[in-house]
Amino acid sequence: MWSYLRGGRLVLLLLLLLQLASQSAALVQPLVVNRILDALQSGGSLRSPVVLMAAAALSSILLSMVAKYALERFGHRVIFGVRQNLASCILRCRVPDLERCSAGDTLSRFASDTAVLQGALSSAVVNGVAAPLVLVVACVLMSTIDVLMLLVVLGMLLLAGVADWLCWNRLYRMTGQLQDQLGRMTGALQRILVSFRTVKAFATEDREERVLRGYAEAAYRTGTRAARIEAAADGIAKVSIELVFLVTLVLGIVRVSAGALTVPELVGFLLYVVYLRGPISIFAGAASVLSAGLAAIRRIEQLRSLPAESNGTEPVIPPGMYRPGWGSTPLLSGVRLDRAGFTYGDKQVLTDVTFHAQRGLTLLVGPSGAGKTTVLNLIERFHEVERGSILLDGVDIRQYPRQHLRRKIAYVEQDAALLGDTLRAALLYGAPDAGTTDVMATLQAVDLCEWIDSLPEGLDTPVGERGITMSGGQRQRIAIARALLRQADVLILDEATSQLDGRTERKLFRTIVAEARARTVIAVTHRLDVARDAQQVVVLDRGRVHAVGRHHELLRTSELYQQLAAGMAEKPVPRHPTTV
Ligand SMILES: Nc1ncnc2c1ncn2[C@@H]1O[C@H](COP(=O)(O)OP(=O)(O)OP(=O)(O)O)[C@@H](O)[C@H]1O
């Protein structure tokens, strides 16, 4: 918890002092009441104690207002920092690590857990520290009136404190459980929202409703149990203070009768006991908010502890070997995979993959699950090659600073999402400085000019949730245009044209190859209509290179390729000798 307050500890101390000042002003009141009663008994002037009383009440109210505002503001500031740091951690963590996390649960940690933490940091930390301090001050003042009665009060509060502590311990576990359940519920809802059409098409609304209800019910049960414990802790605090009042009253009357205490002293002491209600219930409340805050910290820390991508990979490439930013100079020697190997867990996915993609188009084909996307992931360094190497421009890709490597590559993934509010923003996502001429030329290349001209707002048409609805093919063409605009040395397309018809796809590929004459294009496709235009075709089968060659050669030499061309190789076929 303290590490979250780093940089704000001085402010926290000031807030604590402010909180103490506001509560101390209230502490003066019983003393003043004592003086008023004395004055009444002795027939002295009431003016100055009454003015003092009003001043103490007013300053207590004013200080508590300022303290409340300052506390809230402080909490928001700390959480702003936590969210910034969390955003940075999320964006910098490794692709496989983040993909293992549920997106909904990550959202819940980022938005809800940080909000819970804000409550804990602002109210619980300051009130949790201020309330006991105020209690101590009150006890010191009470000791000036009657030590015996104070000892009785303390003994009873101690017993109540132990009972409350047991409750808070359970509450901490319960709130952690509740936040995990809420995270799972958000995850389930997020999955449904992303696949809403599938849910509708399969008419599984009832089943999904049951799933959501299950999570909501689990959260409800845990929340109810937590509320019971919270109420019990609150009840213990309140009952203890009422009992303390009654016992003090009885004991006080006995002591007044015995002449050990005066009536004004008894009234003053009882007022302190009444006053203790505030700090005790604040402390009890702070403890429950703190339990939730600690549970939130555990979940936030799990996200923050995901290792960053760049950990331990300092660039060792000689200066001048790479150009920062996306360049326009053609690659000298393209992308070369040399006996590259990779496993997912203990599953061998790629073995000794060797091919050289030079300028022009290299097609990567093969049956489903052959490892085509994995090859692209290795080139992008979403995963690290485990055996062999991948060279870009003759340099091992592990020697490039990761961001520079990725600036050299424009990647269009399967079902690429568009990021940006408008079509223009979506297009310029990877190349914010691209000029209008480049944008128009690229739109021409992907055959989108006519469609965009037909839109009333043209390139400024909103996209996204409430914006324009596009066909799958239009979306894919925007994604390709976005990648082309980046003018990167290498263009990687992972089934990026799967939603276009064969004729449009062929036309688009011809344009891409013409556009990228000086660059290397590596494209995964299941349709071989475009293979004639490719410089080479690499056939992958069960993680190995089955054959490499031009379309017409492979049609003669590779049975697997013939099957792929005929659209028959849905499943892996018996292994054939490798032709590299
Ligand atoms: N994140 C992952 N964790 C574990 N195994 C994976 C993961 N991603 C892919 N695989 C497995 O690795 C193998 C290769 O997958 P990959 O996606 O590279 O094949 P592909 O040739 O691109 O398939 P497709 O043509 O169907 O897209 C498959 O058996 C797949 O089940």
The ligand as an SDF file (V2000), in Angstrom:
LIG
                    3D

 31 33  0  0  0  0  0  0  0  0999 V2000
   -1.2470  -19.5340  -28.3380 N   0  0  0  0  0  0  0  0  0  0  0  0
   -1.1230  -20.8270  -28.6360 C   0  0  0  0  0  0  0  0  0  0  0  0
   -0.9120  -21.7300  -27.6600 N   0  0  0  0  0  0  0  0  0  0  0  0
   -0.7700  -23.0330  -27.9350 C   0  0  0  0  0  0  0  0  0  0  0  0
   -0.8280  -23.5560  -29.1780 N   0  0  0  0  0  0  0  0  0  0  0  0
   -1.0430  -22.7040  -30.1930 C   0  0  0  0  0  0  0  0  0  0  0  0
   -1.1980  -21.2990  -29.9820 C   0  0  0  0  0  0  0  0  0  0  0  0
   -1.3880  -20.6990  -31.1700 N   0  0  0  0  0  0  0  0  0  0  0  0
   -1.3560  -21.6930  -32.0960 C   0  0  0  0  0  0  0  0  0  0  0  0
   -1.1460  -22.8910  -31.5160 N   0  0  0  0  0  0  0  0  0  0  0  0
   -0.9970  -24.1780  -32.1670 C   0  0  0  0  0  0  0  0  0  0  0  0
    0.1070  -24.0910  -33.0430 O   0  0  0  0  0  0  0  0  0  0  0  0
   -0.1490  -24.7610  -34.2540 C   0  0  0  0  0  0  0  0  0  0  0  0
    0.1100  -23.8120  -35.4160 C   0  0  0  0  0  0  0  0  0  0  0  0
   -0.8330  -22.7630  -35.3360 O   0  0  0  0  0  0  0  0  0  0  0  0
   -0.8600  -21.5890  -36.4270 P   0  0  0  0  0  0  0  0  0  0  0  0
   -1.9270  -20.6630  -36.0340 O   0  0  0  0  0  0  0  0  0  0  0  0
    0.4980  -21.0680  -36.6010 O   0  0  0  0  0  0  0  0  0  0  0  0
   -1.2730  -22.4290  -37.7270 O   0  0  0  0  0  0  0  0  0  0  0  0
   -1.7550  -21.8640  -39.1260 P   0  0  0  0  0  0  0  0  0  0  0  0
   -1.0320  -22.6490  -40.1580 O   0  0  0  0  0  0  0  0  0  0  0  0
   -1.6410  -20.3850  -39.1860 O   0  0  0  0  0  0  0  0  0  0  0  0
   -3.2720  -22.3140  -39.0710 O   0  0  0  0  0  0  0  0  0  0  0  0
   -4.5350  -21.6470  -39.8190 P   0  0  0  0  0  0  0  0  0  0  0  0
   -4.2810  -21.7640  -41.2840 O   0  0  0  0  0  0  0  0  0  0  0  0
   -5.6590  -22.5180  -39.3890 O   0  0  0  0  0  0  0  0  0  0  0  0
   -4.6460  -20.2390  -39.3460 O   0  0  0  0  0  0  0  0  0  0  0  0
   -1.5800  -25.2500  -34.1840 C   0  0  0  0  0  0  0  0  0  0  0  0
   -1.5490  -26.6120  -33.8720 O   0  0  0  0  0  0  0  0  0  0  0  0
   -2.1860  -24.4720  -33.0590 C   0  0  0  0  0  0  0  0  0  0  0  0
   -3.1300  -25.2600  -32.3770 O   0  0  0  0  0  0  0  0  0  0  0  0
  1  2  1  0
  2  3  1  0
  2  7  2  0
  3  4  2  0
  4  5  1  0
  5  6  2  0
  6  7  1  0
  6 10  1  0
  7  8  1  0
  8  9  2  0
  9 10  1  0
 10 11  1  0
 11 12  1  0
 11 30  1  0
 12 13  1  0
 13 14  1  0
 13 28  1  0
 14 15  1  0
 15 16  1  0
 16 17  2  0
 16 18  1  0
 16 19  1  0
 19 20  1  0
 20 21  2  0
 20 22  1  0
 20 23  1  0
 23 24  1  0
 24 25  2  0
 24 26  1  0
 24 27  1  0
 28 29  1  0
 28 30  1  0
 30 31  1  0
M  END
$$$$
